[in-house]
Amino acid sequence: MKEISIYNDYSPSFTFNQEQIQKLVLNILSKKDFINIKLSIIFTNRKFLSEMKKKYFNVNQYTDVIAFNLEDSSDSLDGEIYISIADVKENAKLFSESFSQEFKRVIIHGSLHLIGYNDSTKEEITLMRSLEDEYLLESKSITVV
């Protein structure tokens, strides 16, 4: 079973391509041998994500993505990815990137966290960026917004 649900808690005017987002995420998750995948992706606002970061990670800062793997099994994934659309928009401007490209990068970043990658050290950050770039290249034909 592979179930990816997407929820828009950000704004009714925010539109996205659900099938393409699912395709992008499944491409990453397919690198692991998950028998079952149950994933929720939630688009939300900066304040909500900041409160979650404080509550679950004891860090008081804004962030563009938080991911939770709720499953202990190595062959199943039950997870949640929360994305702050406002922060994705801000980062796109900051890095002179299109919103679509930055949005894909954040989706990829959250997916990589779910399958076990971290970004706490310089080495981990370097590996994470490298993997993000690799998946962005693979996903050129995917249009998420």
N, C-alpha and C positions, 0 to 999 in steps of 0.2 A: 504494500500500500504506500503510495506517495501522494501526500496531501499537503498542498501549500495554499494557505488562505491569506488574503491580503485585505487589510482594513485601513480605511482612510479616516482617521480622527483629526486630521489637520484642518481641512477645509473642503466644503462641497465643491468648490471651484477648482480644486487640484485634481487634475486628470492624469492618468497613467495607463500603460498597456499591461494589464494583468498577465496575459499569456506570455508576453516577452520577459517579464520579470521572473515568472515561474521557470521559463526556459533557462535564463541566466543562472538562477540559483541551482536548478537541477544539474546543470553542467558542472558546477563546483562540487556539489554534494555527491555526484556520481563517481568522484575520485576515491571515495570511501565505499566500502561494501555494506551499505545500510540495506537491511531487508525492509524495514519500515521507516518512513519519514513522515512526521507530522510537524509542520512548521507554520507559525503565524508571523506575518510581517505587518507591522503596525506603523503607519505614517502618523506622526504626532507633532506637537509643538515643543519649542525650546524649554519652556518652563517645566512641562511634565517630565521631559527627559533629564533635565537638571535635578529635579527632585528624586528621580529614580537613581541617578548616579550617586547622590548624597546618601540615600537610604540603603542601597545594596553594595556600594563600593566605598562608602565613607569618604567621598571626594566631592568637594564643593566647587564644581566648574561645569561650564556648558560642554556638551559633546554632541556629535552628529549621529552617533550610532551606539547602541548597547545591544549585546546579544546574550541570551541565556540558553544554555543547554540543560534541559530539565530531565534528561535521560542518563542513567549510569551505564547502560548496556553499550557494548561496542558495535552491535549490529543494528541498532535502532537509534533514531534521532527524534527527539521531541523537543522543539526549541521555539524561541521567540526572538525576533529582531525588531527593535524599536528604532525608528529613524526620525530625526528632527529635520523637517523639510526646510525650516528657516535657516538652520545651520548649513545645510547642503547648498542653499542659495548663496549664503554669505561666503562659504568656502569656494564656490565656483567663481565668484568675483575676485576673491583674494588670490586665487591661483590662476586667474585668467583662463578659466576652463568653461566650457559650456555646461549649463545645468544638467543636461542629459548625461554627459560624460562623468561629472562629479557624482551624480545620483547613482550611476552604475558602479562607480568606485566604492561608494559607501555600502551599497548592497553586497558587493563582493567582499568588502572588509568584514561586514557582519557575518557573512556566510563562512569566511575563513575562521573567525573566532569560534563558530559553532563546531567546526571539525578539528579544533584543538590548537590553532595558531594563536600566539599571543604577541603583544607589542609593548612589553615592559622594559626590554633592554635594547641597546643600539642594534645588536645582532638580530633580535627578533623583529625590530622595526624594518631593518634592511630586507629581511626575508619576506615580511608581509608586503612591503612595497613592490618587491620583485614579483611576487605572486599576483598582486593586484594588476600590475602592468601586463603580465602574461594573460590573465583572464580578460582584461580590457581589449587586448589585441584579438583574442579568440572571439570576442563578442561584438566585433565591429558591425555585423549585420543586425544586431539586436537593437531595437528602438524601444526604450522603456517609457518615454513620455511623448 
